[in-house]
Amino acid sequence: MNAPRLDADARGVYLITVTPFTDGGALDLASTDRMVDFCLEQGVTGLTVLGIMGEAPKLTAEEARTFVRQVLARAGGRVPVVVGVSSPGFAQMRELADSVMALGASGVMVAPPATVRTDDQITAYFQMVSETLGPEVPWALQDHPVATGVQMTAGVIVRILRDNPSCVMLKHEDCPGLAKLSAIRAASERGEVRRVSVLCGNGGGLFLPEELSRGADGAMTGFAYPEMMVGVCRAHAAGDIERAHDLFDAYLPLARYEQQPGIGLAVRKHLLAQRGVIASSFARRPTPKLSAADVADIERLVARQTRRLVELG
């Protein structure tokens, strides 16, 4: 059974998953099944695969399709699955998008290439994205300037949303980006553009409580403890803002550690392996390995987090 298509009402936590490998570097499909089960047990609303932290550029085209097929089969339509299809060329993008949508994906996600710089170039690029994907494929706009090098102002994003009805979601990852988020929500409130789902992607939800207060509908990012983001979103939606902040604070030191440039993926995979979610912490090159001192840091942070959660109740 396929999950419903992605739409502008999407909310909650769409967890960006890692790609599990064996110690030898092959796809680990058994761990993929455990990972999907784990995410659903923690209460995520959806899954996002083939993102940057999912090591998408390190997979062959066939590996990417195999991994997506496995995730979709295990999810069994219980939650939406969004697939990253950003590609150097539109032929590759169309091929991958058609493939994953045929397999049962709910939608796709596209980031701008580093080659677009001016506002007109950016908006023209995403018009071509819509034409390439076709009107029946809902897509999410990924705004991640740290990774892409492309700066999209709130005004440019509003233009993209206005010109492309099949764009139903913004993955907001600009940092600092709270003012941009507020500006986009204000534009929809004034009727300048339709309201779309905004899910925040700043690593591990590092600004999640504030982003929810600015009008975000949830998170689309990764963290070895997705239950934190699920709990924060639920508390915030229930109006218990202080509870949302308290829960976030309990996990913040470990989330911060996991978001270090360079070793963040290694930290996340180490934690997931420690939690029994994946069998191996192997990450494909280029990714640095954790040192003994890194592992000691992580163990200390996990122990402190456990104590804070007991105190929080």
Summary of the structure (lengths in Angstrom):
residues: 313
radius of gyration: 18.6
end to end distance: 37.6
largest distance: 54.5
contacts: 1048
relative contact order: 0.13
helix: 50%
strand: 12%
